[in-house]
């Protein structure tokens, strides 16, 4: 059975068939996923509401007892056990890991424990897969040191994989926030100029902007909760800037802090910041549009031009072969 499997893995036609089937399934899933994906706005907003309740309970407990308590969700038992027994917080923990998890939308102790767990497990799994593939499945005619180097490289990629996944999630979340943030500023400006308090304005904007960007709605809802229950309002704005780690959000938070401290008019600052954000977004779109021709050059040379030559010269070549 093992020999048959190894022979099939060395068969080029079998590998081409497998990869073609995988590509076809991936194409079908890519087309079908937007139709099958449900609206998770209510679920995400419910999660943020639970976080708001936790903030309320934590602040009430702290005011009653004079100490800090943790009401966050506990991680899975086996992950928690492995992390504590191997002391992964000391060996694999990073100072910026918690901040990156929050920026990716993962809050609490459970995501941090999960991150540490996968930072330990993923390199081992990748190393074992590389060893089995290099020394058992394939007959890779290379020196032993080259094989060992490939397995070590696979382990290094496994260690970097959780961080790359986290960076990818942060990038996607920031893109979603960046697209909806100018509209959110306009709504915030309208609410403030209509006489609403900044707490009510954040709450109203979070309800309206949820259809455009769920991450932005989460952050605004959480900021509204922190404005209600934290002792210093500046801390809520600083937390919003840290959770998003975006320059335009930091500028708005700084304007809000200055308005709270010095009593400066907030409407004009929000109007200017919203216009600057829209101009910046338009500039980025123009940069992407200007970069399209160089990026399309290689695909056109590799895929379009050969097909064009076949279509143009194919009939002439057929006629020449027929005349012979």
N, C-alpha and C positions, 0 to 999 in steps of 0.2 A: 504493500500500500504506500509506504514511504517512497520507494523507488519510482512507483508510478506517478506520485505527486511531484517528485523532483524532475522526472522526465517531462511532465506537462509544463512545469515552470520554465524548462529550457526550450520548449516548443514556441517559435516565434508566432505562428498562426494562432495558437491558443492565447498567448499574451495579448496579441492584437485584438482578438475577439473579446477578451475580458475588459481591456481598456476601452474598447468601443462601447461595450454594454454599460460600463461605469459612466462614460461621457453621456450616453443617451439618457440614463437615469438621472444624472445631474441636470441635464437640460430640461427634462420633464419636471423635476422638482423645482427648478428655478422659475419655470413658467407657472407652475401650479401653486407655489407657496404664497404669493400675494392674494390668491383667491381663497386659500384655506386658512390664512392667518386671521385670527379674531382680533377684535378691538380690546386691547389690554389696558386701556386708559383707566377703567374703573378699578381694575386690580392694582395697578401701580399707585393710583391715588389712595386706595384703601391702605396700602403699605405705608404711604407717607402719613396718613391719618393715625395709624398705629404708632409711628415714630413720634408724632405730635403728642399722643397720649403718654408715651414713655417720657418725653421731656417734661410734661406736666407732673407726672408722678415723681420723677427724679427731683425736680425742683421743690415740690412740696415736701418730699422726704428730707431733702437737704435742709430746708428751712426749719423743719420740725426737730430734726436731730442734730443739725450742725455738721453733717458729714455727707460725703458723696456716696451714692449707691448706684449699682448697675442693674438696669432693668432690660438689658438687651437680650436678644435671642441667643440661646446657648448653641454651640456647634455640635456636630454629630459626635456620639460618644467615642467611637473607635478613632476618629481623627484627633479628638481632644486627648485621648489616652496616649496615642503615638507621639503627639507633639510634646506632651508633658514628660513622658518617660525618656525620650531622646533629647529633650531640652533644645528643641529646634528654634525656639525664640532667641536663644543665645547664639546658635551656630549659623542659622539661615535667616534670622530676622534682619530686616532692613529698617532704618529710621524712616525712610520715605515710603515704606510699603503701605502703612495705614493711610497716609495722605493720598496715595495713588488709588487705593481701593475706594476711598470716599469719592474721589474724582470720577471713578468708573461707575459709581452708583451703588457700591456694596458697603453697607454700613453695619457697624456692630463687631462683635468679637468673632462670630462664626465665619465670616469671609476671610478674616486674617488667619485663623487656624486652618481653613481650607487651603489658602494660598501657601502657607508653610508646608502643609501636607503634600501638596502636589509638587512643590519645589524639591521635596525629597524623593517622591515616587517617580516622577517623570524621567529624571536622568537614569534611574535604575532600569526602568522599562525600556527606554530607548537603547541603553547599552546592551541589554539582553537580546533585544530584537536584532541589533546590529551583529552581535556575536553569532546568533543562530543563523542569520542570513549569510554572513561572510564565511563561516567555517563549516556549516552543515548543508544548507540548501544549495548554494552556488559554488562552482569551482572557479574561484577568483584567482587567476594565475598572477599573483603579485607577491612580493616578499612579505615575510611575517610582520615586519615593522610597519609596512604600509597598512596591513589589515588592522593592526593594533591602533594605528593612528586614526583610521576611519571609525573604529568603535569608540575611541575617546572623543572624537569629534561629534559622534551621535549623542554621547552622554552630555557633552557641552551644550548641544542644541536642545536636549531635553531640559537642562537646567534653565536655559534662556526662554523656553516655550511659555511658562506661566507669565513671565514679565512681558513677552511680546503680546500674549493674549490680553493682558491688562492694558497695555498701551493702545491696542486696537480698540478696546471698549471705550477708553478715554477719548480717543480720536472721534469715534462715532458719536459719542455723547456730546462732545464739544461742537461737532458739526450741526447736530440737531438744535443745540442751544443757540448757536451763532445765526442760524437761519431765521429763527423765530424771535430773537432778542429785539430787533428794531420795532417790530409790531408790539411786543410787550412793553417797550419804553413808551410808545405812543399811547397805549392803553393806560399805562401808569400815569402819564402826563395828564390825560383826560380826567382820570379819577382824582388826582391831586388838585387840579384846577377847579374841579366841581365841588371841592370842599371836603372830600373824604380824608380821613387820617391815613397815614402811611401804612398802618397795619391793615386796615380795611382795603386799601388800594392793592396791596400785595395779595390779599386773599381773593379779591375780585379778579385781578389779572390772572392769577393761577387757575381760576375756574374757566376763564375765557381762552387762555392760550394752550390749554391741554390738547385741543384738537390739532394744533400745529407741532407742538413739541412736548412730549410727556416728560422728558428729563427736566426741562425748564419749569414745567408746572410743579414737579416734585420739589425743586429747589426753592421756588417762590413760596410754596405752601410751608415748607420747613422753616424758611426765613420768617414767615408770618407767625408761626408758632414760637420761634425763638424771640421775636420782638415782644410777644405777649408775656413770656415767662422768664426770660433772662433778666438779670439785674441791670446790666449795661446794654443799651441798644446798639452801641458800637460793636459789641461782640457778635451780634447777629449779622451785621454787615460784613465784618471780617470773616466770619465763618462762610458766608455766601461766596466771598471772593476766593477763599481757600478751596472750597468744594468744586468750584468751576475752573479756577486757574486760567482765566481768560482776561486779556487786557481790557476789553470793553466793559466787562462786568466789574472789574476792579475800579475802573474810572467811575462808573455809576455808584459803586459802594463808597468811594472816596467823596463824591459829591453829596451823598446822603449823610455821611459822617459830618462833613463841614456844615451842612444845613442844620443838623441836630446841634452842633456845638456853637455855631456863630449866628444862627437864625437867618442865614442867607436865603433868598428866594429859590425854591427848588424847581419851579416850572421852567424857567429859562434854561437852567442847566440841563434838565432832562431833554428839552427840545433840541439843544445844540448837540448833546451826546447821541440822540437818536439819528439826527441828520449825519453826523460823522460816521456812525455805525453803518448807515445805509450807503454812504459814499465808499466806505472801506469794502463793503460787500460787493458793490459794483466794480470796484477796482480789481478785486480778486477774480470776479467773473471775467473781466476783460483780459486779465493775465492768462487764465485758463484757455480762453478762446484764442489768444495769440499764440499759445503753445501747441495748439492742435496740429497745424501744418507740419512742423518737424516730427511730431509723434506719429503722424499718419504716413510719413515717407516710407519707413521700413515695412509696415504691413502692406502698403500698396505695391512695393517692389516684390515682396515675397508671395503675395496672394492674388492681387488684382491683375498685374501686368502679365504673368504667365497665362492666366485664363484668357486675357484679352488677345494675346498672341495666338493662342490656340483657336479662338473663335475667328480671328481675322485670317490667319494663314492656314487653318485646317482645311477648308474647302479647296484651296489652291494645291495643298500637298496631296489631297485625295485625287485631284484631277491629274497631277503629275504621275502618281503611282498607277493610275488607270491607263495612261497613255503608254506606259512601259509594258 
